[in-house]
Amino acid sequence: MNCWICGAIADSGEHKIKKSLLKKVYSDDFKNKEMRHIKYGEETKLPGPNSNKIKFKKVICSKCNNSRTQSHDASFDIFIDFIIKHYELINEKRIIDFKEIYGEKFPEQQTNLFKYFVKIFGCDLSENNFIVPSDIVQLIDKTFFKTRLKITFSINEQIVTSNSPTNLLYGNGYLITTDFNLNSRLEVDTKYRFEMNLSYLRVNFFYNTFTDIGLGSDWIADKQYLYLGSSQEMNKEHI
């Protein structure tokens, strides 16, 4: 398989959820062999944060996964540290202020964060044998771009009111598309919905389709403030 970004031989298994994040949140659970992985309703033990169970198939090359997108990974690290440390404030205000997270460099940093989510989205599409839309591929190297992808953030109400709001659920949820795209696998009016669970915060992806106003305000790396929507159910079909 070729890298969906540059076309070189895909030789790298990108983590669906970053290894450093899993180690930070679940170090004791891995040590005590209590970690669980859930896919298609089946629960199995997760031996460690480098398990192939939580990696995509090799759909990206080492250069694109590392040096080419390193700044994107770094922006995600800052973002996830903030939402873990400040979950009570975020839940109360239901607003994300990127300047509060990144300081004066928030325009550049939020663009890198958007590109990190794009990398995960592209890997998931490629793993499922869909062609990654050209605008998704092209924006990786651009400072300013146009894309049909919009992202929203929503609070998972079941998790935020639980006893473990920052370590209960991490992983990727459903990838949804149309019957036409499922059968043709061509880039012709392709539509996708996708989701990523960061414990109490859900990241909702809408490609070439209407967003759900109840799931938060639209974001294309173009706002300082984001309104957070509400997700009522706990989707266990993750990773």
C-alpha positions in Angstrom: 0.0 0.0 0.0 1.2 3.5 -0.8 1.2 6.5 1.6 -2.0 8.4 1.2 -0.2 11.7 1.6 2.9 11.5 -0.7 2.5 8.2 -2.6 5.7 6.5 -1.3 5.6 3.0 0.1 3.6 3.0 3.3 5.9 1.6 6.0 4.6 3.2 9.2 1.7 2.2 11.6 0.2 5.5 12.9 -1.4 5.2 16.3 -5.2 5.7 16.3 -4.7 7.4 19.7 -1.2 8.7 20.5 1.1 6.4 22.3 2.3 9.1 24.7 -1.3 10.0 25.6 -2.2 6.3 26.4 0.9 6.0 28.5 0.1 9.2 30.4 -3.5 8.3 31.1 -3.3 4.5 31.5 0.2 3.8 32.8 -1.2 2.0 35.9 -3.8 0.1 34.0 -1.2 -1.2 31.5 1.1 -2.1 34.4 -1.7 -4.0 36.2 -2.9 -5.6 32.9 -6.3 -4.1 33.3 -6.5 -2.2 30.0 -9.4 -3.2 27.7 -9.8 -2.7 23.9 -13.3 -2.7 22.4 -14.1 -3.1 18.7 -17.3 -4.2 17.1 -18.6 -4.9 20.6 -15.9 -7.4 21.4 -13.7 -6.7 24.4 -10.2 -8.0 24.7 -7.1 -7.2 26.8 -4.8 -4.5 25.5 -1.2 -5.5 26.4 0.5 -2.2 25.9 0.4 1.3 24.3 2.3 0.1 21.3 -0.1 -2.8 20.5 -1.0 -3.2 16.8 -4.7 -3.3 18.0 -4.5 0.5 18.4 -2.5 1.2 15.2 -3.8 1.8 11.7 -2.5 -0.6 9.0 0.5 0.7 7.2 -1.2 3.4 5.2 1.4 6.2 5.7 5.1 6.5 5.2 7.6 7.2 8.0 8.6 10.6 6.7 5.0 11.8 6.5 4.1 10.3 9.8 7.1 11.8 11.6 9.0 14.9 10.3 6.3 16.0 7.9 3.6 16.1 10.5 5.6 16.5 13.7 4.4 20.0 14.4 0.8 18.7 14.0 1.4 16.1 16.7 3.0 18.7 19.0 -0.1 21.0 18.7 -2.3 18.0 19.6 -0.1 17.3 22.7 -0.7 20.8 24.0 -4.4 20.6 23.2 -5.0 17.3 25.0 -3.0 18.3 28.0 -5.2 21.4 28.3 -8.5 19.6 28.0 -7.4 16.9 30.6 -6.3 19.5 33.1 -9.3 21.9 32.7 -12.2 19.5 32.1 -14.3 21.1 34.8 -13.9 24.6 33.4 -14.6 23.3 29.8 -17.7 21.5 30.9 -19.0 24.5 32.8 -18.3 27.1 30.0 -18.9 24.8 27.0 -16.4 27.0 25.1 -12.9 26.4 23.8 -10.6 29.4 23.5 -7.6 28.5 21.4 -5.7 31.6 22.6 -6.1 30.3 26.2 -4.6 27.0 25.0 -1.9 28.2 22.7 -1.2 31.9 23.5 -0.5 34.5 20.8 0.5 31.8 18.3 -3.0 30.2 18.4 -3.7 30.8 14.6 -0.8 28.7 13.6 -1.2 26.2 16.4 -4.9 25.6 15.8 -4.1 25.0 12.1 -1.6 22.4 13.1 -4.2 20.8 15.4 -6.7 20.7 12.5 -4.1 19.0 10.4 -3.5 16.4 13.1 -7.1 15.5 13.0 -6.9 15.4 9.2 -4.1 12.8 9.5 -6.2 10.5 11.7 -9.1 10.9 9.3 -7.0 10.2 6.2 -5.5 7.1 7.8 -8.9 5.8 8.7 -10.2 6.3 5.2 -7.2 4.7 3.6 -7.3 1.7 6.0 -10.9 1.2 4.9 -9.8 1.3 1.2 -11.4 4.7 0.4 -9.7 7.2 -1.7 -8.7 10.2 0.6 -10.2 13.3 -1.0 -7.7 15.5 -2.8 -8.4 18.6 -0.7 -7.6 16.6 2.4 -4.3 15.5 0.9 -3.3 18.9 -0.3 -4.0 20.9 2.9 -1.3 19.0 4.8 1.4 21.3 3.4 -0.6 24.5 3.1 -0.8 27.4 5.5 -4.1 28.6 3.9 -6.4 26.1 2.4 -10.0 25.3 1.3 -11.6 22.1 2.3 -14.9 20.4 2.5 -14.1 19.0 5.9 -15.6 20.6 9.0 -15.0 19.6 12.6 -17.0 20.2 15.7 -16.5 19.4 19.3 -19.1 18.1 21.8 -19.2 17.0 25.4 -20.1 13.4 26.1 -22.6 13.9 28.9 -22.4 10.4 30.2 -18.6 10.6 30.6 -18.3 14.2 32.0 -20.6 13.3 34.9 -18.9 10.0 35.6 -16.2 9.3 38.2 -13.5 9.2 35.4 -14.2 12.1 33.0 -10.6 12.2 31.7 -9.7 8.5 31.3 -12.8 6.6 30.5 -12.8 6.4 26.7 -10.2 7.1 24.0 -10.5 5.9 20.4 -12.1 6.3 17.0 -15.8 5.7 16.4 -17.9 5.0 13.3 -16.9 6.0 9.8 -20.2 6.6 7.9 -20.6 7.2 4.1 -23.2 6.9 1.4 -24.2 3.7 -0.4 -22.9 5.2 -3.7 -19.5 5.9 -2.3 -19.4 2.5 -0.6 -20.0 0.8 -3.9 -18.0 3.0 -6.2 -15.0 3.9 -4.0 -14.4 6.9 -6.2 -14.0 10.6 -5.4 -17.4 11.6 -6.8 -19.5 13.7 -4.4 -18.0 11.7 -1.5 -19.6 12.2 1.9 -18.3 11.0 5.2 -19.0 11.3 8.9 -16.4 10.2 11.5 -15.7 10.7 15.2 -12.8 10.5 17.6 -13.3 10.1 21.4 -11.0 12.0 23.7 -12.6 10.8 26.9 -15.3 13.4 27.7 -14.7 15.4 24.5 -15.8 14.0 21.2 -14.4 15.3 17.9 -17.0 15.1 15.1 -15.9 15.1 11.4 -18.3 16.1 8.6 -16.9 15.8 5.1 -19.0 17.4 2.3 -22.2 17.1 4.4 -24.2 19.2 6.7 -23.0 19.5 10.3 -25.2 18.9 13.3 -25.7 22.2 15.2 -26.3 20.3 18.4 -22.7 19.0 18.2 -21.0 22.4 18.3 -19.9 25.2 16.1 -18.2 24.5 12.8 -14.4 24.7 12.7 -11.9 24.7 9.9 -8.9 26.1 11.8 -10.5 29.5 11.5 -11.8 30.6 14.9 -10.5 31.6 18.3 -13.6 30.5 20.2 -15.6 27.4 19.7 -19.0 26.5 21.1 -19.1 22.9 22.4 -22.2 20.8 21.6 -23.6 17.9 23.5 -23.3 14.1 22.8 -25.7 12.1 24.8 -24.7 8.5 24.2 -21.5 6.7 24.9 -20.3 5.0 21.7 -18.3 1.9 22.6 -17.5 1.1 19.0 -14.2 2.8 19.2 -10.6 2.2 17.8 
